[in-house]
Amino acid sequence: MSEAILQRYKDKLVRYCSILNQQLDGREYLCGEYSIADIALYPWSVILEDMAEINLCDYPNLRNWVTAISNRATTLPATRTVLSKN
């Protein structure tokens, strides 16, 4: 895949991170309360730094959201299960 195509998609991810960061301003979860939106987007957000070289420190609300979801009691066992299979 060409560098131009990769950069195009990285730019889209940066834009989406910016939108999510704005959406999370003043909220703990994407829709105010923990919902399917959080469950669906969490796995993608975890791999952003490695996959697209996006630094979550540039998006403090998104980074806090990832941390909050990571620390949920229901997320920890699921994460361990997935990681142990890899």
C-alpha positions, 0 to 999 in steps of 0.5 A: 500500500502506498504511503499516500494511502496510508497517510490518508487513512491516518489523517481520517483517524486523527480527525475521528480522534478529535471528534471523539475527544470533543464528544467526551469533553465533560463526559465519562462515556460517549453517550453520557452513560456506559453504552454499546458505543463505548463497548464497540469503540474501545477495542479500536481505541486501544490499538490506535497508538500502535496501529496508526502511531496516534498519541492519545496524549494529544487527546486527553478526553479520549485518553481518560475514556480509554483508561476508564474503560480499561479499569472497569471490572468487566473489561479486565477479565475480557482483556486478559482472555483475549491477550492470553489467546494471542 
